[in-house]
Amino acid sequence: MFWLFALPMIVATDAPLRINDLTMVGTHNSYKLAMPAERMAQLRAADPASADALDYAHRPIVEQLNAGVRQLELDIWYDPRGGLYADGSDDPAMQQPGFKVQHMAGFDNRSNCLTLVACLTIIRNWSDANPGHVPILLMFNTNDNGRFLKGEPYSEIAYDALDAEVRSVLSPDKLIVPDDVQGDHPTLRDAVLANSWPTLAASRGKFMFALDEGPAKVALYRGARRSLEGRVFFVNTDEQSPAAAYLTLNDPIGQADRIAAAVKANFIVRTRADVATREARTNDSRPRGAALRSGAQYISTDYLWPDPRFAGDYRVVLPDRAVALCNPVRRPLGCRTITEPANR
């Protein structure tokens, strides 16, 4: 039987709760549909471990949001001329310029929303219908080197186009961007160490974006900026960088001390409760428990709902259908139970 932590949930209080005082659940590769059965069978015959790792799928994004997901992850591919990833699709949007959403181009490429504009429009429309939601993190992997189809490489121009495409769908009043946090501080890191994250009250109905990439692509995205001035995305970097605000630390057991230290220092962290379907297949709750205790503000899973094909009932949700908990490491003073407003 799935067990839950008796942690307090988010509360309205005189203390200025900030967005890094929360803990929420999200999904990994949130757009992903199951691979076609024939293709999965071929992969399983050739490479069973890879087949296991790719054998998961998600319900539509709106259904995930309605169930309490407050972090979504998209894999995007740069397509400045259009049509690069259109093989096998009859959607005319795949022929148009713009970023496409899929896991592995030319192979594991079925998606609940094929283009970035389509995905963001779905998310924005849900937000407009649920204006009191806690801030949602949108994590991006910017893919370009698939094993089956080599994509268009990323450049500073590509990342400029990415920022522009996000802003074409989401207005400034829907976004929490690095400049909002940095304010008058010399660097973004200085602002974070001073705990200049927006308050929860000021952040309802908004989104923040994180670029989950390594140093080379992060450097392309930053360009010559000292931090992330003018950019939409926060970036995954080390705690000493002038651009430090967000960290991807996906191992809640092996990286437990680093996660706790980062959260105490006011950074926002994403971790994972399960990886490559392993925990669901064996009903292993240890990483999930570590993730919920870790203090990471966003805990990602492939199993918001159990997979009926597996013997256990592995899933990752918060108690009492809560969408957010008081952070167990930060322990904000006076944090008690509250829910998001009902749909309007």
C-alpha positions as CSV (number, residue, x, y, z in Angstrom):
1,M,0.0,0.0,0.0
2,F,1.3,3.5,-0.9
3,W,2.2,5.5,2.2
4,L,2.3,9.3,2.7
5,F,4.2,11.7,4.8
6,A,2.3,13.6,7.4
7,L,3.8,16.9,6.4
8,P,2.0,20.2,6.8
9,M,0.6,21.9,3.7
10,I,0.8,25.4,2.4
11,V,-0.8,28.1,4.5
12,A,-1.7,31.7,4.4
13,T,0.3,33.3,7.3
14,D,1.7,36.7,8.4
15,A,5.2,35.3,7.5
16,P,6.1,36.1,3.9
17,L,6.0,32.6,2.4
18,R,8.2,32.6,-0.8
19,I,8.1,30.2,-3.7
20,N,11.2,28.4,-2.4
21,D,9.4,27.5,0.8
22,L,7.2,25.0,-1.0
23,T,7.5,21.3,-2.1
24,M,5.5,20.1,-5.1
25,V,5.3,17.1,-7.4
26,G,6.0,17.2,-11.1
27,T,6.3,14.8,-14.0
28,H,9.3,13.7,-16.1
29,N,9.0,14.1,-19.9
30,S,5.4,15.3,-19.2
31,Y,4.4,15.2,-22.9
32,K,5.4,11.6,-23.7
33,L,3.1,9.1,-25.2
34,A,3.8,5.4,-25.4
35,M,6.0,4.1,-28.2
36,P,4.1,2.1,-30.9
37,A,3.8,-1.5,-29.8
38,E,5.7,-2.9,-32.8
39,R,8.6,-0.5,-32.2
40,M,8.8,-1.2,-28.5
41,A,8.8,-5.0,-29.3
42,Q,11.7,-4.5,-31.7
43,L,13.6,-2.5,-29.1
44,R,12.9,-5.0,-26.4
45,A,14.3,-7.8,-28.5
46,A,17.5,-5.9,-29.2
47,D,18.0,-4.0,-25.9
48,P,15.7,-5.0,-23.0
49,A,17.2,-2.5,-20.6
50,S,16.6,0.4,-22.9
51,A,13.1,-0.9,-23.6
52,D,12.3,-0.9,-19.9
53,A,13.7,2.7,-19.5
54,L,11.5,4.0,-22.3
55,D,8.3,2.0,-21.5
56,Y,6.3,4.7,-19.8
57,A,3.8,7.4,-20.9
58,H,1.8,10.3,-19.5
59,R,-1.8,11.3,-19.5
60,P,-2.7,14.6,-21.2
61,I,-1.1,17.7,-19.6
62,V,-4.4,19.1,-18.4
63,E,-5.2,15.9,-16.6
64,Q,-1.8,16.0,-14.9
65,L,-2.4,19.7,-13.9
66,N,-5.8,18.8,-12.6
67,A,-4.3,16.1,-10.5
68,G,-1.9,18.5,-8.8
69,V,1.2,18.5,-11.0
70,R,3.1,21.8,-10.6
71,Q,6.3,21.0,-12.5
72,L,6.3,19.9,-16.2
73,E,9.2,18.8,-18.3
74,L,9.5,19.3,-22.1
75,D,12.1,18.0,-24.5
76,I,12.3,20.5,-27.4
77,W,14.1,20.4,-30.8
78,Y,15.0,23.4,-32.8
79,D,13.4,23.6,-36.2
80,P,14.0,27.1,-37.7
81,R,12.9,26.2,-41.2
82,G,10.2,23.7,-40.4
83,G,9.7,20.1,-41.5
84,L,12.8,18.7,-40.0
85,Y,10.9,16.4,-37.6
86,A,7.7,16.0,-39.7
87,D,8.2,12.4,-40.9
88,G,5.3,10.3,-39.9
89,S,3.1,13.2,-38.8
90,D,0.2,14.7,-40.7
91,D,0.0,17.7,-38.4
92,P,0.6,20.8,-40.6
93,A,2.2,22.5,-37.6
94,M,5.2,20.1,-37.9
95,Q,6.0,21.7,-41.3
96,Q,6.2,25.2,-39.8
97,P,9.2,26.8,-38.2
98,G,9.3,26.6,-34.4
99,F,10.4,24.3,-31.6
100,K,9.0,20.7,-31.6
101,V,8.3,18.6,-28.6
102,Q,9.4,14.9,-28.6
103,H,11.7,12.6,-26.6
104,M,14.0,11.0,-29.3
105,A,13.7,12.4,-32.8
106,G,12.9,9.7,-35.3
107,F,12.2,7.0,-32.7
108,D,10.5,7.8,-29.4
109,N,8.7,10.8,-30.8
110,R,5.0,10.5,-29.9
111,S,3.8,13.5,-27.9
112,N,0.6,14.9,-26.3
113,C,1.5,18.2,-28.0
114,L,3.8,18.3,-30.9
115,T,5.0,21.9,-30.9
116,L,6.2,24.1,-28.1
117,V,3.5,26.7,-28.9
118,A,0.8,24.0,-28.7
119,C,2.1,22.8,-25.3
120,L,2.4,26.3,-23.9
121,T,-1.0,27.2,-25.1
122,I,-2.6,24.2,-23.4
123,I,-0.8,25.1,-20.1
124,R,-1.6,28.8,-20.4
125,N,-5.3,28.1,-21.0
126,W,-5.4,25.8,-18.0
127,S,-3.7,28.5,-15.9
128,D,-6.2,31.2,-17.0
129,A,-9.0,28.9,-15.9
130,N,-7.2,28.2,-12.5
131,P,-5.7,31.6,-11.7
132,G,-4.9,30.9,-8.0
133,H,-2.5,28.0,-8.7
134,V,0.9,28.0,-7.1
135,P,3.8,28.8,-9.4
136,I,4.5,26.0,-12.0
137,L,8.1,25.1,-13.0
138,L,8.5,24.3,-16.7
139,M,11.8,22.4,-17.2
140,F,13.3,22.1,-20.7
141,N,15.9,19.9,-22.3
142,T,17.1,21.4,-25.5
143,N,17.9,18.3,-27.6
144,D,19.8,18.3,-30.9
145,N,21.8,15.0,-31.2
146,G,19.4,12.1,-31.4
147,R,20.8,8.6,-32.2
148,F,18.2,8.2,-34.9
149,L,17.9,11.7,-36.3
150,K,20.5,14.4,-35.8
151,G,18.7,17.6,-35.0
152,E,19.5,21.3,-35.6
153,P,22.3,22.4,-33.3
154,Y,21.6,25.0,-30.6
155,S,23.3,28.4,-30.7
156,E,22.8,31.7,-29.0
157,I,20.5,32.6,-31.9
158,A,18.4,29.4,-31.2
159,Y,18.1,30.3,-27.6
160,D,17.0,33.9,-28.5
161,A,14.3,32.2,-30.6
162,L,13.3,30.0,-27.7
163,D,12.9,33.0,-25.4
164,A,10.8,34.8,-28.1
165,E,8.6,31.7,-28.6
166,V,7.9,31.4,-24.9
167,R,7.0,35.2,-24.7
168,S,4.8,34.8,-27.8
169,V,2.4,32.6,-25.7
170,L,2.9,33.9,-22.1
171,S,2.6,37.5,-21.3
172,P,5.0,39.2,-18.8
173,D,2.5,39.0,-16.0
174,K,2.5,35.2,-16.3
175,L,6.2,34.8,-15.9
176,I,8.8,34.8,-13.1
177,V,12.1,35.5,-14.8
178,P,15.6,35.9,-13.5
179,D,15.4,39.7,-13.6
180,D,12.4,39.6,-11.2
181,V,14.5,37.8,-8.7
182,Q,17.8,39.7,-9.2
183,G,16.3,43.1,-8.8
184,D,19.0,45.6,-7.7
185,H,21.4,42.9,-6.6
186,P,24.8,42.6,-8.4
187,T,24.1,39.1,-9.5
188,L,21.3,36.6,-9.5
189,R,23.2,34.5,-7.0
190,D,23.5,37.4,-4.7
191,A,19.8,37.9,-4.9
192,V,19.1,34.3,-4.1
193,L,21.4,34.2,-1.2
194,A,19.4,37.2,0.1
195,N,16.2,35.2,-0.4
196,S,14.8,37.6,-3.0
197,W,12.4,35.0,-4.5
198,P,8.9,36.3,-5.0
199,T,6.3,35.6,-2.3
200,L,3.8,32.9,-2.9
201,A,1.0,35.5,-2.9
202,A,2.7,37.4,-5.7
203,S,3.4,34.3,-7.7
204,R,0.1,32.6,-8.0
205,G,-1.0,32.0,-11.6
206,K,2.6,32.3,-12.8
207,F,5.3,30.2,-14.4
208,M,9.1,29.9,-14.1
209,F,11.3,28.2,-16.7
210,A,14.5,26.2,-16.1
211,L,17.0,25.1,-18.7
212,D,18.2,21.7,-17.6
213,E,21.4,21.5,-19.6
214,G,25.2,21.1,-19.1
215,P,27.8,23.8,-19.0
216,A,28.2,24.1,-22.8
217,K,24.6,24.9,-23.5
218,V,24.2,27.0,-20.4
219,A,27.1,29.1,-21.6
220,L,25.4,29.6,-25.0
221,Y,22.2,30.7,-23.3
222,R,24.0,33.1,-21.0
223,G,26.2,34.6,-23.7
224,A,28.2,37.6,-22.3
225,R,25.7,38.3,-19.5
226,R,27.0,38.4,-15.9
227,S,23.9,36.5,-14.7
228,L,20.8,36.0,-16.9
229,E,19.8,39.6,-17.6
230,G,16.9,39.7,-20.0
231,R,16.5,36.0,-20.3
232,V,13.4,33.9,-19.6
233,F,15.0,30.8,-18.2
234,F,16.9,30.1,-15.0
235,V,19.7,27.7,-15.7
236,N,21.1,24.5,-14.1
237,T,24.5,25.5,-12.8
238,D,26.7,25.1,-9.7
239,E,26.1,27.0,-6.5
240,Q,29.0,29.4,-7.1
241,S,28.0,30.7,-10.5
242,P,26.8,34.4,-10.7
243,A,23.8,32.8,-12.5
244,A,23.0,30.3,-9.7
245,A,19.4,30.1,-8.6
246,Y,18.2,26.7,-9.8
247,L,19.8,23.3,-9.5
248,T,18.9,19.9,-11.0
249,L,20.0,17.3,-8.5
250,N,18.3,14.1,-9.5
251,D,19.6,11.6,-6.9
252,P,17.8,12.3,-3.6
253,I,19.7,9.6,-1.8
254,G,23.3,10.1,-3.1
255,Q,22.9,13.9,-3.2
256,A,20.8,14.3,-0.1
257,D,23.4,16.5,1.7
258,R,23.9,18.8,-1.3
259,I,20.1,19.2,-1.8
260,A,19.5,20.1,1.8
261,A,22.4,22.6,1.8
262,A,21.2,24.2,-1.4
263,V,17.7,24.5,-0.2
264,K,18.8,26.0,3.1
265,A,20.9,28.5,1.0
266,N,17.7,29.6,-0.8
267,F,18.3,27.8,-4.1
268,I,15.4,26.0,-5.9
269,V,16.1,22.3,-6.6
270,R,14.4,19.7,-8.7
271,T,15.0,16.0,-7.9
272,R,13.5,12.7,-9.1
273,A,11.6,10.1,-7.1
274,D,12.1,7.4,-9.8
275,V,14.3,6.9,-12.9
276,A,13.9,4.6,-16.0
277,T,10.9,2.8,-14.6
278,R,13.0,0.9,-12.0
279,E,11.2,2.0,-8.8
280,A,7.8,1.3,-10.3
281,R,8.8,-2.2,-11.5
282,T,10.1,-3.2,-8.1
283,N,7.8,-1.0,-5.9
284,D,10.9,0.6,-4.4
285,S,9.8,3.5,-2.2
286,R,13.3,4.5,-0.9
287,P,14.1,7.2,-3.5
288,R,10.5,8.5,-3.3
289,G,10.8,8.8,0.5
290,A,14.2,10.4,0.2
291,A,12.9,12.9,-2.4
292,L,10.0,13.9,-0.1
293,R,12.3,14.4,2.8
294,S,15.1,16.1,0.8
295,G,13.7,19.7,0.7
296,A,13.7,19.8,-3.1
297,Q,11.0,22.1,-4.1
298,Y,10.0,20.0,-7.2
299,I,9.9,16.2,-7.1
300,S,9.6,14.6,-10.5
301,T,8.0,11.2,-11.3
302,D,6.8,9.1,-14.2
303,Y,4.1,7.7,-11.9
304,L,1.5,10.2,-10.8
305,W,-0.8,7.2,-11.2
306,P,0.3,3.5,-10.8
307,D,1.1,1.5,-13.9
308,P,-1.5,-1.4,-13.9
309,R,1.0,-3.6,-15.6
310,F,3.2,-3.8,-12.5
311,A,2.5,-5.8,-9.4
312,G,2.9,-3.0,-6.9
313,D,0.9,0.3,-6.6
314,Y,3.9,2.6,-6.9
315,R,3.0,6.3,-7.4
316,V,4.1,9.7,-6.2
317,V,1.5,12.1,-4.8
318,L,1.2,14.4,-1.9
319,P,-1.2,13.8,1.1
320,D,-4.9,14.6,0.8
321,R,-4.6,15.7,-2.8
322,A,-2.4,18.7,-1.8
323,V,-0.7,20.5,-4.6
324,A,2.1,21.8,-2.3
325,L,3.6,21.1,1.1
326,C,5.6,23.4,3.5
327,N,9.2,22.6,2.7
328,P,10.5,20.0,5.2
329,V,14.0,21.5,5.2
330,R,13.2,25.2,5.3
331,R,10.2,24.7,7.7
332,P,8.7,28.1,7.2
333,L,7.2,29.5,10.4
334,G,3.4,29.2,10.8
335,C,2.9,27.0,7.8
336,R,-0.5,25.2,8.0
337,T,-3.0,23.7,5.7
338,I,-4.6,25.5,2.8
339,T,-5.8,24.5,-0.7
340,E,-5.8,26.3,-4.1
341,P,-8.9,28.2,-5.0
342,A,-11.6,26.3,-6.9
343,N,-11.8,26.8,-10.6
344,R,-13.4,30.0,-11.7
